[in-house]
Amino acid sequence: MTSADSNLPAGLVIPDVLPASALDADTEAFDVVVVGFGIAGGCAALEAARAGARVLLLERAAVHGGTSSMSGGHFYLGGGTAVQQATGHEDSVEAMVDYLMASTKDPDEEKIRAYCEGSVAHFDWLEDLGFEFERSYFPGKAVIQPGTEGLMFTGNEKVWPYREKVAPAPRGHKVPVPGDTEGTRIVMDLLREHVEKEGVEVRYETGATNLVVDGDPDTGRVVGLAWKSFDRTGLVRAGSVVVAAGGFVMNADMVARYTPALGSKLFTLGSTYDDGLGIRLGESVGAALEHMDEPFITAPFYPPSSRCKGIIVNRDGERFVAEDSYHARTSYHVMKQPDAVAYLIVDSEHLGEDHMPLVPLKDGFETIEEMEAGLGMPAGALVRTVTRYNENAARGEDPDFHKHPDWLAPQTAGPWAVLDLSLGVALYAGFTIGGMATTVDGQVRRTDGSVVPGLYAAGACASNIAQDGNGYCSGTQLGEGSFFGRRAGRHAAG
Ligand SMILES: Cc1cc2nc3c(=O)[nH]c(=O)nc-3n(C[C@H](O)[C@H](O)[C@H](O)COP(=O)(O)OP(=O)(O)OC[C@H]3O[C@@H](n4cnc5c(N)ncnc54)[C@H](O)[C@@H]3O)c2cc1C
């Protein structure tokens, strides 16, 4: 599927591979060329330069940051970070490994172990860039803590069955910027300062377009790349290339092919250049792709936290998920319901005053019987579900979905509100998770498991720890992008 296959939709075209003969004695040369200045590429370039390599960093946009700069600023870190210690939360490498092994769809133990064993040092490395995660803890349920608290639960650690397997610890570390978006910009600005200080040559408005391979494209070594800047094009010779060019949520053709769930009923989260070109560059030299069909999709229905005490049912009036799950896990299960229809039912005592605008109020009802009829559910189904939930909740139990006792409360104080969690009504947003298969050091793998010599991938164009919405913990993308980006940079430099 190269540009020669003219019938392909434009977004699926795989760039041609150029032969090494395209490079000549005058072609400029670097030890490491990094493609993309988001969190993964910035970390890769910095570590490669600190390891002594001559590094070129290409960024297609006019400014550094990519999607990373838009993001809220959760980094999933643990094993006893300074914030965990200061706020009295016990954690260990083993607990973090066990949790990620248990909650990941197809866990790669080598990567998970490396990530957890290196997590405290990585936390310190991030702070050494020049900022400090606040030594404070946010105890509520929120998408992101509203203030600058440094730590909160951002996964399913306290959700059944994980809490029974591993002692829960909060690992969502947030940069000290209030609000839901653009917190990571401070990290990206610091990365830019450090990258420049270490002598990395950064070229903006310059996008990689093709890889150059010495030998057969399916077996040869990546030895350089072609680039384009407005109407200028050029070539660069590279000891190694690190592709850190982001995900593919903005490429409608790739979304249709791999993750149709991220289709028209959703709001896509990403920057312009999340168009999957990095992944297609990898494919041009035989990169295997992993978890491409797994999106991160969410429409959080809290805050206020009290809404987690309500119940979520499908159009048949049946519960299907523990309502205290991380919001992407809840959303993952909504998507699997008939027609992706779901309702959150909360009584007057637990509705709370704040309103989460992403999940609209459908209606209020004086009785559950009226609600059942009003929602067109099978006769008796919702009444049965609510009665059973309330009876069990009164005893602090949830034998059906094992919701944590902290979030159990009978929903008996009418009138009752129905918030519409259905796809197409609630404002679901999402981004892609899958990408190139890589080793623990970021080397790109082919389908037979062998590595593509000279090619590395990191961040949202690579597949590492985050694998699906069911197990996703907020902070994994920035956490693994920075962590494995650093490893890729060091390995590429060596
Ligand atoms: C609103 C929002 C909030 C989020 N919050 C969080 C959070 O709190 N925690 C978390 O872990 N994750 C979060 N995410 C996800 C996370 O931001 C991304 O997964 C992560 O930033 C990806 O980093 P990256 O370095 O791989 O890609 P990016 O940051 O997108 O960087 C890739 C760069 O490559 C450039 N590029 C693309 N193609 C080329 C090319 N051919 N040549 C040169 N350059 C190229 C792009 O312009 C871009 O600058 C959030 C996402 C969004 C949208």
Ligand as a Chemical Component Dictionary entry (heavy atoms), coordinates in Angstrom:
data_LIG
# 
_chem_comp.id                   LIG 
_chem_comp.type                 NON-POLYMER 
_chem_comp.pdbx_formal_charge   0 
_chem_comp.three_letter_code    LIG 
# 
loop_
_chem_comp_atom.comp_id 
_chem_comp_atom.atom_id 
_chem_comp_atom.alt_atom_id 
_chem_comp_atom.type_symbol 
_chem_comp_atom.charge 
_chem_comp_atom.model_Cartn_x 
_chem_comp_atom.model_Cartn_y 
_chem_comp_atom.model_Cartn_z 
_chem_comp_atom.pdbx_ordinal 
LIG C1  C1  C 0 -7.328 17.171 26.001 1  
LIG C2  C2  C 0 -6.384 16.026 26.258 2  
LIG C3  C3  C 0 -6.029 15.732 27.566 3  
LIG C4  C4  C 0 -5.159 14.670 27.820 4  
LIG N1  N1  N 0 -4.760 14.458 29.100 5  
LIG C5  C5  C 0 -3.850 13.498 29.346 6  
LIG C6  C6  C 0 -3.316 13.328 30.650 7  
LIG O1  O1  O 0 -3.609 14.083 31.580 8  
LIG N2  N2  N 0 -2.434 12.318 30.851 9  
LIG C7  C7  C 0 -2.045 11.488 29.837 10 
LIG O2  O2  O 0 -1.243 10.595 30.086 11 
LIG N3  N3  N 0 -2.494 11.649 28.583 12 
LIG C8  C8  C 0 -3.372 12.640 28.310 13 
LIG N4  N4  N 0 -3.793 12.818 27.037 14 
LIG C9  C9  C 0 -3.172 12.013 25.967 15 
LIG C10 C10 C 0 -1.754 12.529 25.713 16 
LIG O3  O3  O 0 -1.778 13.940 25.693 17 
LIG C11 C11 C 0 -1.146 12.036 24.415 18 
LIG O4  O4  O 0 -1.331 10.667 24.267 19 
LIG C12 C12 C 0 0.362  12.345 24.414 20 
LIG O5  O5  O 0 0.551  13.714 24.616 21 
LIG C13 C13 C 0 1.020  11.914 23.129 22 
LIG O6  O6  O 0 2.359  12.358 23.169 23 
LIG P1  P1  P 0 3.282  12.183 21.896 24 
LIG O7  O7  O 0 4.594  12.772 22.195 25 
LIG O8  O8  O 0 3.243  10.779 21.453 26 
LIG O9  O9  O 0 2.524  12.989 20.756 27 
LIG P2  P2  P 0 2.368  14.569 20.557 28 
LIG O10 O10 O 0 2.464  15.306 21.815 29 
LIG O11 O11 O 0 1.167  14.794 19.712 30 
LIG O12 O12 O 0 3.659  14.934 19.716 31 
LIG C14 C14 C 0 3.828  14.474 18.391 32 
LIG C15 C15 C 0 4.455  15.596 17.583 33 
LIG O13 O13 O 0 4.841  15.075 16.317 34 
LIG C16 C16 C 0 4.599  16.072 15.342 35 
LIG N5  N5  N 0 4.566  15.390 14.034 36 
LIG C17 C17 C 0 3.588  14.623 13.509 37 
LIG N6  N6  N 0 3.969  14.144 12.313 38 
LIG C18 C18 C 0 5.221  14.593 12.095 39 
LIG C19 C19 C 0 6.147  14.439 11.035 40 
LIG N7  N7  N 0 5.872  13.698 9.946  41 
LIG N8  N8  N 0 7.356  15.083 11.105 42 
LIG C20 C20 C 0 7.651  15.854 12.197 43 
LIG N9  N9  N 0 6.800  16.041 13.229 44 
LIG C21 C21 C 0 5.604  15.404 13.179 45 
LIG C22 C22 C 0 3.308  16.702 15.774 46 
LIG O14 O14 O 0 3.129  17.983 15.212 47 
LIG C23 C23 C 0 3.484  16.741 17.298 48 
LIG O15 O15 O 0 4.064  17.946 17.730 49 
LIG C24 C24 C 0 -4.668 13.858 26.749 50 
LIG C25 C25 C 0 -5.037 14.163 25.440 51 
LIG C26 C26 C 0 -5.865 15.241 25.185 52 
LIG C27 C27 C 0 -6.181 15.579 23.754 53 
# 
loop_
_chem_comp_bond.comp_id 
_chem_comp_bond.atom_id_1 
_chem_comp_bond.atom_id_2 
_chem_comp_bond.value_order 
_chem_comp_bond.pdbx_ordinal 
LIG C1  C2  SING 1  
LIG C2  C3  SING 2  
LIG C2  C26 DOUB 3  
LIG C3  C4  DOUB 4  
LIG C4  N1  SING 5  
LIG C4  C24 SING 6  
LIG N1  C5  DOUB 7  
LIG C5  C6  SING 8  
LIG C5  C8  SING 9  
LIG C6  O1  DOUB 10 
LIG C6  N2  SING 11 
LIG N2  C7  SING 12 
LIG C7  O2  DOUB 13 
LIG C7  N3  SING 14 
LIG N3  C8  DOUB 15 
LIG C8  N4  SING 16 
LIG N4  C9  SING 17 
LIG N4  C24 SING 18 
LIG C9  C10 SING 19 
LIG C10 O3  SING 20 
LIG C10 C11 SING 21 
LIG C11 O4  SING 22 
LIG C11 C12 SING 23 
LIG C12 O5  SING 24 
LIG C12 C13 SING 25 
LIG C13 O6  SING 26 
LIG O6  P1  SING 27 
LIG P1  O7  DOUB 28 
LIG P1  O8  SING 29 
LIG P1  O9  SING 30 
LIG O9  P2  SING 31 
LIG P2  O10 DOUB 32 
LIG P2  O11 SING 33 
LIG P2  O12 SING 34 
LIG O12 C14 SING 35 
LIG C14 C15 SING 36 
LIG C15 O13 SING 37 
LIG C15 C23 SING 38 
LIG O13 C16 SING 39 
LIG C16 N5  SING 40 
LIG C16 C22 SING 41 
LIG N5  C17 SING 42 
LIG N5  C21 SING 43 
LIG C17 N6  DOUB 44 
LIG N6  C18 SING 45 
LIG C18 C19 SING 46 
LIG C18 C21 DOUB 47 
LIG C19 N7  SING 48 
LIG C19 N8  DOUB 49 
LIG N8  C20 SING 50 
LIG C20 N9  DOUB 51 
LIG N9  C21 SING 52 
LIG C22 O14 SING 53 
LIG C22 C23 SING 54 
LIG C23 O15 SING 55 
LIG C24 C25 DOUB 56 
LIG C25 C26 SING 57 
LIG C26 C27 SING 58 
# 
